[in-house]
């Protein structure tokens, strides 16, 4: 039985990580840490007998065997560095770091400590994702040539209604925009899935943005990825889609187009199909996330010291590079267009060295 410590008791931790850890055979939730006593108390009520700590050093000395980092992205580096000092394996929420420099420093520290560092790309473990990976490997649609990965939603809306009936800007959505916007946050899942399914590296990429609001980062983005095997991926992700609509809509689609057919998953329609020359196969539907599956694999990784499914540091740093650099490219293009609209020309796709 592995004693798990979780640091960072926000919404995602309470809604997804804590229940999955508590349900996973071979794991026990031993300790929780958060600087905010109110959040820590709420997590403690949900988790039962776990130790509660506002002091990170006490948390890391509590007798835990591994750490789950679910703090905000800007705190990931400090949390992982602390885990390295105590030689504790880490499963860290995405994005692993704010940029490559941070990620490489985290990797060096964990390597010197002799313990693994994984990123929690929970989408990988959905039965749908694993089925797509298998079908691609088996060439169920021939050679995959195009992927369309779409996640457009309002991140629970621009505003929240207060107890007195007034409205204020929703803090959770604003926080994610200030951390880098939708491609750096949710879009990292889609970038990771394209590489995970195809098993082919990204050799060029280009980011394009739209601004519904005037944050630095675009709140609606498109990303184009060229893979070494000749396939092309388009990722579209938005936090402004229906953000103020009374009856908001969402779009969540995977579409893989091959030489011998199409694989399509639509979360909002709850459909998963395989079309080929022989007809249409309706495949078993499942949600796009699978935290219990991820923690089952983490348990195996703790026991064996390795994993074929959890994302390692190299994979995570590649995703960070693409998400951050494509967002910065979109920001830069907007700035240059504003300065010289008549002379503006789109730049070439970024080559991956």
C-alpha positions in Angstrom: 0.0 0.0 0.0 1.5 3.3 -1.1 0.9 6.4 1.1 0.0 9.3 -1.2 0.4 13.0 -0.3 -1.5 15.6 -2.4 -0.5 19.2 -2.5 -2.9 21.8 -3.8 -6.5 21.4 -2.8 -8.4 23.3 -5.5 -11.4 22.4 -7.5 -9.8 19.8 -9.8 -8.2 18.1 -6.8 -11.4 17.8 -4.9 -13.6 16.8 -7.9 -11.3 14.4 -9.6 -8.0 13.5 -8.0 -9.1 12.8 -4.4 -12.0 10.4 -5.3 -9.7 8.5 -7.8 -6.9 8.1 -5.2 -9.3 6.9 -2.6 -10.8 4.4 -5.0 -7.6 2.9 -6.3 -6.4 -0.4 -4.9 -2.9 -0.1 -3.6 -3.1 3.6 -2.7 -4.1 5.3 0.5 -4.5 9.1 0.8 -2.2 9.8 3.7 -1.7 13.6 3.8 -3.0 16.8 2.2 -1.3 20.2 1.9 -2.7 23.7 1.0 -1.7 27.2 2.2 -5.4 28.1 2.6 -7.0 26.6 5.7 -10.5 26.8 4.3 -9.6 24.8 1.2 -7.6 22.3 3.3 -10.5 21.8 5.7 -12.9 21.1 2.8 -10.5 18.6 1.4 -10.0 17.0 4.8 -13.8 16.6 5.2 -13.9 14.8 1.8 -10.9 12.6 2.4 -11.6 11.3 5.9 -8.5 10.4 7.9 -5.8 12.1 5.9 -3.3 14.4 7.7 -3.8 18.1 7.0 -0.9 20.5 6.6 -0.5 24.1 5.7 3.3 23.8 6.1 4.9 22.0 3.1 7.9 20.8 5.1 5.6 19.0 7.6 3.7 17.6 4.7 6.8 16.2 3.0 8.0 14.7 6.3 4.6 13.0 7.1 5.6 9.5 5.9 4.3 9.7 2.4 5.7 7.4 -0.4 4.7 9.6 -3.4 3.4 13.1 -4.2 0.5 14.3 -6.4 0.9 17.9 -7.3 -2.4 19.7 -8.1 -1.4 23.2 -7.2 -1.7 26.1 -9.7 0.7 25.8 -12.6 3.0 28.6 -11.3 3.6 26.6 -8.1 4.5 23.3 -9.8 8.2 23.9 -9.9 8.5 24.7 -6.2 6.4 21.7 -5.2 8.4 19.3 -7.4 11.7 20.6 -6.2 10.6 20.0 -2.6 9.6 16.4 -3.5 13.0 15.9 -5.1 14.7 17.0 -1.9 12.8 14.3 -0.1 13.4 11.7 -2.9 9.6 11.2 -3.5 8.1 10.2 -6.9 5.7 12.8 -8.4 2.6 12.8 -10.5 2.1 16.4 -11.5 -1.0 18.0 -13.0 -0.6 19.5 -16.5 1.1 21.7 -17.6 4.2 20.3 -15.9 5.9 23.7 -15.8 5.4 27.3 -16.9 8.1 26.9 -19.6 11.0 24.6 -20.7 13.6 26.2 -18.3 11.4 25.4 -15.3 10.7 21.9 -16.6 14.3 21.1 -17.2 15.3 22.3 -13.7 12.5 20.1 -12.3 13.8 17.1 -14.4 17.4 17.6 -13.3 16.4 17.7 -9.6 14.2 14.5 -9.9 16.9 12.7 -11.9 19.5 13.5 -9.3 17.1 12.3 -6.6 16.7 9.0 -8.5 12.9 9.2 -8.6 10.4 9.5 -11.5 8.4 12.5 -12.5 5.2 12.0 -14.5 2.6 14.4 -15.9 -1.1 13.7 -15.3 -2.5 13.7 -18.8 -5.7 11.9 -17.7 -7.2 12.0 -21.2 -4.8 9.3 -22.3 -6.5 6.8 -20.0 -10.0 7.1 -21.3 -11.2 3.8 -23.0 -11.9 6.0 -26.0 -8.3 7.3 -26.2 -6.8 3.9 -25.7 -9.1 2.4 -28.4 -8.1 5.2 -30.8 -4.4 4.4 -30.1 -5.0 0.7 -30.8 -7.0 1.4 -34.0 -4.3 3.7 -35.3 -1.6 1.1 -34.6 -3.7 -1.6 -36.3 -4.4 0.7 -39.3 -8.1 0.4 -38.9 -8.5 3.5 -41.1 -5.3 3.0 -43.1 -2.7 5.7 -42.8 -3.8 8.6 -40.7 -3.4 11.9 -42.6 -5.4 14.4 -40.7 -6.6 15.0 -37.1 -9.1 17.5 -36.0 -9.2 18.0 -32.2 -11.7 20.6 -30.9 -12.6 21.8 -27.4 -14.6 25.0 -27.4 -16.4 26.0 -24.2 -16.8 29.0 -21.9 -14.9 27.5 -18.9 -18.1 27.8 -16.8 -18.8 31.3 -18.1 -17.4 34.8 -17.9 -19.4 35.9 -14.8 -20.7 34.5 -11.5 -23.7 35.8 -9.7 -23.0 36.8 -6.2 -25.3 36.3 -3.1 -26.6 39.9 -3.5 -27.5 39.3 -7.1 -24.6 41.3 -8.6 -22.2 39.8 -11.1 -18.5 39.6 -11.0 -15.8 38.1 -13.2 -15.4 34.4 -12.6 -12.0 34.0 -10.9 -11.3 30.4 -12.1 -11.6 31.3 -15.7 -9.7 34.6 -15.3 -6.9 32.8 -13.5 -6.4 30.3 -16.4 -6.4 33.2 -18.9 -3.7 34.9 -16.9 -1.6 31.7 -16.7 -1.5 31.5 -20.5 -5.0 30.9 -21.9 -6.8 27.9 -23.4 -4.0 26.3 -25.4 -1.6 26.3 -22.5 -4.3 24.9 -20.2 -6.8 22.5 -21.9 -5.1 22.5 -25.3 -2.1 20.6 -23.8 -4.3 17.5 -23.6 -5.0 17.7 -27.4 -1.4 18.2 -28.3 -0.4 15.3 -26.1 -3.1 13.0 -27.6 -2.0 13.7 -31.2 1.6 12.6 -30.3 0.3 9.7 -28.1 -2.0 8.3 -30.8 0.3 8.8 -33.8 3.6 7.9 -32.2 5.1 10.5 -34.5 7.0 13.6 -33.4 5.9 17.2 -34.3 8.4 18.7 -36.7 6.6 22.1 -37.3 3.8 24.0 -35.7 2.0 27.4 -36.0 -0.4 29.1 -33.6 -3.2 31.5 -34.5 -5.4 33.4 -32.1 -8.6 35.4 -31.7 -9.4 37.8 -28.9 -13.0 38.1 -27.7 -11.6 39.8 -24.6 -8.5 41.9 -24.2 -6.2 39.5 -22.2 -2.6 39.2 -23.3 -3.2 35.6 -24.5 -5.9 34.8 -27.0 -9.1 33.3 -25.6 -9.7 31.3 -28.8 -6.8 29.5 -30.5 -6.0 27.3 -33.5 -2.8 25.3 -33.6 -1.4 23.5 -36.7 1.0 20.6 -36.2 3.0 18.8 -38.9 4.1 15.3 -37.8 7.2 13.5 -39.0 5.0 10.8 -40.6 3.3 13.3 -42.8 0.1 13.7 -40.8 -1.3 17.1 -39.9 -3.2 18.0 -36.7 -5.4 21.0 -36.1 -6.3 21.8 -32.5 -9.0 24.4 -31.8 -9.6 25.4 -28.2 -11.6 28.3 -26.7 -12.6 29.8 -23.4 -14.8 32.4 -25.0 -17.2 30.2 -26.8 -20.7 31.1 -25.5 -19.1 32.7 -22.5 -22.0 35.0 -21.9 -24.8 32.9 -23.5 -27.8 32.2 -21.3 -27.9 28.7 -22.9 -24.3 27.9 -23.6 -23.0 25.2 -25.9 -19.8 23.2 -26.0 -17.9 21.4 -28.7 -15.6 18.5 -28.0 -14.6 16.4 -31.0 -11.9 14.0 -32.0 -11.7 13.3 -35.7 -9.0 11.2 -37.3 -9.1 11.0 -41.1 -7.2 8.2 -42.8 -6.7 6.7 -46.2 -9.3 3.9 -45.4 -11.8 5.7 -43.2 -12.6 8.0 -40.3 -12.6 7.7 -36.5 -14.9 10.2 -34.9 -15.7 10.9 -31.2 -18.2 13.6 -30.2 -18.6 14.1 -26.4 -21.7 16.3 -26.7 -23.5 13.8 -28.9 -22.1 10.9 -26.8 -21.0 9.1 -30.0 -17.9 7.2 -31.0 -17.8 5.7 -34.5 -15.5 4.1 -37.1 -16.4 4.5 -40.7 -14.6 2.5 -43.4 -15.4 0.9 -46.8 -17.3 -1.9 -45.1 -19.7 0.4 -43.3 -20.0 2.1 -39.9 -19.1 0.6 -36.6 -20.7 2.1 -33.4 -18.0 1.8 -30.7 -18.5 1.9 -26.9 -18.8 5.5 -25.7 -16.8 6.7 -22.7 -16.0 10.0 -21.1 -12.9 11.8 -22.3 -11.2 11.7 -18.9 -10.2 8.7 -16.7 -8.6 9.6 -13.4 -9.1 6.1 -11.9 -7.3 4.6 -14.9 -4.5 7.1 -14.5 -4.0 6.3 -10.8 -4.1 2.5 -11.5 -1.2 3.1 -13.9 0.6 5.3 -11.3 0.3 2.5 -8.8 1.9 0.1 -11.3 4.6 2.7 -12.0 5.4 3.0 -8.3 5.7 -0.8 -8.0 7.8 -1.4 -11.2 9.6 1.9 -11.6 8.4 2.4 -15.1 5.2 3.1 -17.2 4.4 2.8 -20.9 1.3 5.0 -20.6 2.1 7.9 -18.2 3.7 10.9 -19.8 7.4 11.3 -18.9 9.4 14.5 -18.8 10.5 14.6 -22.4 6.9 14.2 -23.6 5.7 16.9 -21.2 8.4 19.4 -22.2 7.6 19.0 -25.8 3.9 19.7 -25.1 4.8 22.8 -23.0 7.1 24.1 -25.8 4.4 23.8 -28.4 1.6 25.2 -26.3 3.6 28.2 -25.0 5.5 29.0 -28.2 2.3 28.8 -30.4 0.5 31.1 -28.0 3.4 33.6 -28.0 3.4 33.4 -31.8 -0.2 34.4 -31.9 0.4 37.2 -29.5 3.3 38.5 -31.5 1.4 38.3 -34.8 -1.4 40.4 -33.3 1.1 43.0 -32.1 2.8 43.2 -35.5 -0.5 43.4 -37.3 -1.6 46.3 -35.1 1.7 48.2 -35.8 2.0 47.5 -39.5 -1.2 46.1 -40.9 -0.4 46.9 -44.5 3.0 45.2 -44.4 2.1 42.2 -42.3 2.9 38.7 -43.6 2.2 35.5 -41.7 5.4 33.8 -40.5 6.5 30.3 -41.4 5.6 27.4 -39.1 8.1 27.0 -36.3 10.6 24.2 -36.9 11.2 21.8 -34.0 14.9 21.4 -33.5 
